[in-house]
């Protein structure tokens, strides 16, 4: 009997070994652990016990669930997962399984955690609303929105252009800031925007999506030409002064709103020439609290927050 060359033997051994490894269902993950990060967020971590998984499936069971439900997937070699938007002071249980084209492993051990009590320190901020995009030139778009939270660390602005498959980060602003200028944009191009609030506990849901189309040709108006200043004094009792600057002749609306969005007063509603203006607001007949003042022109919209303390 003729003996096969040794390199052919090694070739078949290697092929057989790779085929078996490739076709095997992965081993289940080990040492699953869960920890609450806030009143609405739990992070889980596990040990990857296989070398051929394509990813992991995460299942969760809440207090009102009769069985586990799949809540997420992560890629291979990833061993953490953050579960967001949970209820405060609530117990949740998790399990993880590895998967590839051949099938899904047995489940890991079950790990549970209880979210923290709800408080301003631990809760995710409320989502911003009333996002408005205003074109100001061939390369800039101004954004304004309503701040609906009292515990945000800042806001994240996301943009989507005509050739983007999804939104991506355009920049961040600090707490209580409700305006952002997107610059260096292409002329005569439509962009869409959305905003979310964030703090140490996590990230809020997104605001509404707002879109605008940049102008043709060279920029004629810059964001710096229009300004809505912070009222002074702030906090105030019972009067304060609101000032603003116009770049060009414009139809101007300046109104005051309560936290629910109800219009309290119309301070300006007329056409005005370019220049700087000031108007007094009297809160004598209003209770203490946060109020918003909003300016709207043909080329500019901005909203700011003021505090009446009696």
PyMOL commands that set and color helices and strands:
alter all, ss='L'
color gray80, all
select helices_A, chain A and resi 6-23+223-225
alter helices_A, ss='H'
color red, helices_A
select strands_A, chain A and resi 30-36+42-47+55-61+69-75+80-83+91-100+103-104+111-114+129-135+141-146+154-160+168-174+179-182+190-199+202-203+210-213+227-228+239-246+250-258+263-272+275-282+289-296+301-308
alter strands_A, ss='S'
color yellow, strands_A
deselect
rebuild
show_as cartoon
